């Protein structure tokens, strides 16, 4: 029943969204430039302007690569709830808000809180990294999604530049899809640089 | 409220003190940082505290600018759990704190 509900919601949401193939040089929010060696599908909701781009290979219920660019201090990471994977009767999700000057561990907590709206999140690795040319943090996580009992693996990258947040997350089912698609996500993320 | 009730029954329970301190640390509202420091310091001084107590204590001390106390807490955490998920990040914090 839960699976059917999720599929119906997915179908309903799909009716409101547009999907376009993206490859080559792409600019996210006019601030973050990435090179896309293999095509991804960009999903856009015409009714909402989210602070991130969301791309997928196999479809949003399975995998997604989200790219945030220029999120300002005091701005939430999402503009509207991700209703796609919420079980019936769940409370409204809480939106984590970026605040300039957060240490890397708190940046990870933001994304942990974001994904916790969909299910149980466990952070499995956190390391310093360079993302988009800035010192930042790379983290790995698992997400046991409530709505369809699927366990996903994910990776995230985050850094701050001039008091703005730049970040990316990739998540896919841990069996097959994650290991197959992660290199494609990493190929995009490693090219990220801030415009200007 | 739940933590307060549990601590009323057993005031030095390190697991409850750690849990409440971590909630304060993550919430980060006004006055939360001193409350987190108090709970986590008490947990760290109790018998058999969770290893994560020292991680959270180090993060709070680092946020307060207490480099030596933060480094000591991170050292203790990594000694207790050298393969912790966030060991890589905390070793980078340690390197900065000791430089």
Contacts between the chains, C-beta under 8 A, distances in Angstrom:
chain1	res1	chain2	res2	distance
A	103	B	59	7.6
A	103	B	62	7.4
A	103	B	63	7.1
A	104	B	89	6.0
A	105	B	59	6.0
A	105	B	86	7.0
A	105	B	89	6.4
A	106	B	28	7.8
A	108	B	86	7.9
A	109	B	26	6.1
A	123	B	85	5.7
A	123	B	86	7.2
A	124	B	85	5.2
A	125	B	85	5.1
A	125	B	86	7.5
A	125	B	88	7.2
A	126	B	85	6.1
A	126	B	86	3.9
A	126	B	88	6.4
A	126	B	89	4.4
A	127	B	88	3.6
A	127	B	89	5.9
A	127	B	92	7.9
A	128	B	88	6.7
A	128	B	89	5.8
A	128	B	92	4.3
A	137	B	89	6.4
A	140	B	85	8.0
